[in-house]
């Protein structure tokens, strides 16, 4: 009998987890050691849309109706060390990076981005695997879809646009990435706003029946490839997004919903599954290793009560993970606060992201 097979199963699993964690930490450290000169050689603007592209190639760039929601914004692809990131950016003032959630794209911010660009240089990016960003191979233990690596994409994008430091706002998956970025690179983020998200470690260690029924997609999408991809791809994108893609998607204006449908492709389905697999494994291991560390970045926490009476859950939990909560506020809204109560979210952002 070999040494490995002689070990109890729980000990073998613990060893595997430790090896996974070591790989993840090594990947993050290796990326962090690259200097600015190396970055300048490895990241560049690949292509930028012009108005005619929305008529000539809407499958690639989306519709003119969507572009009109972001007046004055440039629409382009930027290469990072590990991916090609699709983004829009526009406006002037302090830089503000805004990151979307599942199962949508940067267009998720359409109700407030143009208004914010009057005050800030707004950067809206598709996470790797989502929207029109590329689909890198997942790598060992899905490390390339860990929020540590995905955060590297966003730092490189912001450097490419001339910003070493920036304000940061994230919703859902984008908020999880934002939390990890603030843990790994606190010197980069001046202030951070997190929308409708509780920390991954807290979520996975406080599962109950109601959470399992309401958030079943976490476990479904994290199943081994290709099970969830096959089932999701078996139905039209429009049906999936209307039925199970997330409350509120189908209520958006037709051009916006159509844009989400355009981007819900086999590539994006696979990217979302990579994300959720990483979150349940390597992300959780990194978060467990960082348990007890609090981000010191000034933090704004906003969440929707979904029509239920507000509780103190969000500020109570976030006090265990952040030492500088500037404000925490709930709204009678669904998961997508920046749609349901867009004016209020805009107002809170302007108040918070002020020098």
N, C-alpha and C positions, 0 to 999 in steps of 0.2 A: 504493500500500500504506500502510495506517495505521501510526502509531507502535506501537500495540499488536501488530498482526500481524507487525511487523518484529522484535519481540523474540523471542529464543529461548524455547522453551516452559518451560524450567526457570526462566528469569528472570521470565516472566509468572506462574508459580506462586508464586515467592517474593514478588512484589509483592502478589498476592492474599492470601497468608498474612500479610503485614505489615498490609494493610488490615483483615483479619479481626481480627488481634491488637489493632490500634488501637481498633476498635469494642468489643471485649471489655473492654479496659482502661478505655475511656471509660464503658462501662456500669457497671463496678464503681465507678469514681470518682464518677459521678453519684449512684449509690445511697448511697454513703458520706457524701455531703455533706448529706443530709437530716437535719435536727435532730430532737430528741425531740418537739417540738411538732408538726412535720409528721407524724411517725410516729403520734402519738396520734390524729390526724385520719384517717389512712389505714388503720389496722388496728384490728379490733375482733372481739369474740366474736360470731359470727353465730348459732349455735344450739348447744344442749347437750342431749345425750340424757338421757331419764329412763327408769326401768326398763320402763315400758310400751312404749317404742319398740322394744325388742328383740323383742317379740311382734307389735306393730302394723306395723312396717316393717323387717324383718330385711334386706331387700335394700339398705337404706340404711345401717343401723347395725350389722349383724351379729347374731349370736345371743346369747341370754342365757347360753349355756354359755361363750362367749368372754368376755363381760363379767365372769363369775364368776372368771375367771383374774386379774382386775385389781381386787380388792376395794378399795373406797374411792376409786378413780380417777374423775375426771371425764372425760367423753368428749364432745368438742366440735369445732367448726370455728372457726378463726381466720383472718381475712382479713389477708394481708400486702400489700405494695405491688403484688405481681405475681401472687398466687395465693391460693387458699383451702386452708389446711392442716388436715387432720384429725389429731387427736392425743388421747392420753390423758395425764393427769397426776395424781399423787397422792403422798402421804407428806409428810414434813417433814424439814428439815435443809438442808444445802447443796444447791443445784440441780445435777442431773445430767441432761443431755440425751443420749438414746440414739437412734442413727440406724441404720436397717435397710439391707439390701442387696437385690439382684435375686434372684428375681422376687417378693418377698414384701412385707410391710407392717410397721408397728410391732408387730403381734402376734408377730413373730419373737422378741421378748424375753420371751415369756410365762413361761419357766421361772425367770427371775431377777428380773423387775421388781417383783413384790409383795414379795419379801424385801428388795430394795434400798430400797423405800419406807419400811421401818422406820428407815432411817438418812439417807435423802436425799429431797429433793423430786424425784421421777423424772418426766421429761418424755419421752414416746414419740411421735414425729411421723412421719407418712407424708411422704416426699419428694414434691415436686410431680410430678404425672404418675403416681405410684404409689398403691396402696391406694385410699383414699377422698379423697385430695387432688385438687385440680382439675388440668385439663390446659390450661395457657396455650399460646397460639400459640408456636411455636419461635423466631420472630423471625429477623432476618438471621443467617445462618451458625450457626443453632441456639444463639444466645447465651443465650436464656432457659432453656436446659437446661445451661449451663455450671455447674460447681460453684461458681464465683464468685457467680453469681446465686442458685443454690440455697442457698448459705450465707447470703445476705441474708435469705431466708425464715426460716431458723432463728434468726438473731439477732433478727429482729422478733418471732417467736413468744416467745422468751425475755424480751424487753423487755415484751411484752404481759402476761406472767406475773409481771413484777416483778423480773427478773434481768438485770442488766447484765453480770455475769460468771458463769461456770458451769463445772462439770466437763463433759467431753464424751467419749462413747464411740461408736465407729462400727464397723460391720461391712461389708465388701465395698463397695458403692457409698456407703454411709454413711460409711465410713472415708475414701474419696476426698474426699468433701465435707468431712470433718473436717480432712484435711490442708490443703485449700485455705483453710478458715476460719482455721486457725492461721497460714498464710502471710499472709493479707490482714488479719487482725484479731487479732494475738497478745494484745492487751490484754483480749480478751473471754474467753479460755479459760484457766482456772487449771491444769488438767491434762487430758491427752488419752490415751485408750486406743484403739488401732487393732487390729482383729481380722482376721487372715487377709488382709492387703492389702499389696502392694508398690507403691511409687509409680508413677503412670501413665507418667511419662517413662522410668523404668527398664524397665517392662514392654514398651513399644513399641519400645525400642531394644535389646532383648535377646531378640527372638523366635527360637524354634527349632522344630523339627518337633514335639517332644513338647508344647510349649505350644500350637501351632496345632491339634493334634488334640484336646487336652484342653479348650481354651478357644475353640473355634470360634465360639461365639455372639458373641464380641466383634466379629468381622468381619461376621458375618451380620446382627446387629441394626443395624450401622452402615451397611448398604447403603441407597441412596436410597429414599425413600418412593415407592410403597407396597409395594415388593417383600417385605420381611420381614413387615410387618403382614398382608399378604394370605395368605401361607403359614401363619403362626401361627394366624390366625383361621379357617383352613380345617379345623382339628381342634378337638374339644372341649377346654375349658380343663382338665378333669380329666386327659385323656390327655396333654396337653402337660406339665403339671406333674409327672405321675408319670414321664413318659418322659425329658424333656429339660430340665425346669425347674430342676434342681439337685439334686445328691445329697442325700438325707435328707428331702426334702419329704414323700414318700409314707409315710415311717416315723413321722410325727408322729401324735398322737391324732386321731381322725376329726374332731372339731369344729374343730381347728386347721387340718387340711388342707382341710376344707370352707370355712373362712374364706379361705384363700389362693385357692381356686377361685372363691369369690364375687367376689373382687377382681380376678381375671384376666379383664378385659373388653376390648372393643375400645379403650376409653379408656386402660386401663393398658398394653396392648400398644403402643399408639402412644407413650405416655409413656416406656416403657422404650427404645423405638427412638430417640426424641429424645435421651434420656440418652446412649446409646451412640454416636450420631452426633456429639454435641457432644464426647464424650470423645476420639474419634479425630481431631477437627479443632481446634476452638477451645480445648478444655482442654489438648490437647497443645501448642498454640502458647503458651499462657500458662505451662505448666510448663517449656517450653523457654526462655522468656524469664526464668524464675526459676531456671534451672539454676545451682547453686552456692550458692543461698540455703538456709540450714538453719533449721528451726523450732527455737526455743529453749524452747518449752513442755515441761514435764516429760512424758515419753512412756513409756507402757507398750505393748509390742508382744507380742501373742499370736498364735500360728498353729497350724494342724493339719498333722501330717505325713502324714495319710491312710494310716497304717500303714507308711510307709517310714522308714528310719533318719533321725533328725534331722540336719540340716546347719547350718552357720553362715550360710546365705544371708540370712535375714531380718535378724539384727542387723548383718551386714556391709553389706548394702545400706542399711539405715536409718541407719547411721552417716554415710552420704554426704548424708542429707537432714535429719538431726536432731542437735542438739548436746547434748541432755540426755535420753538414754535411761536411765530409771530402772531398768527391768527388761525383759528379752526372754526369752520362754519358749515352748517348743513343747509340744504335747500329741499323743498318739496318737488323733487324732480326724479327722473330715472337715472340710469347709469351715465348717459351722455349729457352731463350738465351743460356743456358748452353748446348744446342744441336747445335743451329744454328751458334753460334760464340764461341764455346767451348774454343778455344785457347785464345781469348781475355778475356773471363770471368776468366779463370785460371790465366792469367797474372794480371788482376785487383785484384783478391783475394790475390795473393802472395804479391803484392805491398802493399795492405791495411792491411792484417793480418801479419804485421811485428812488432815485439816488438820495 
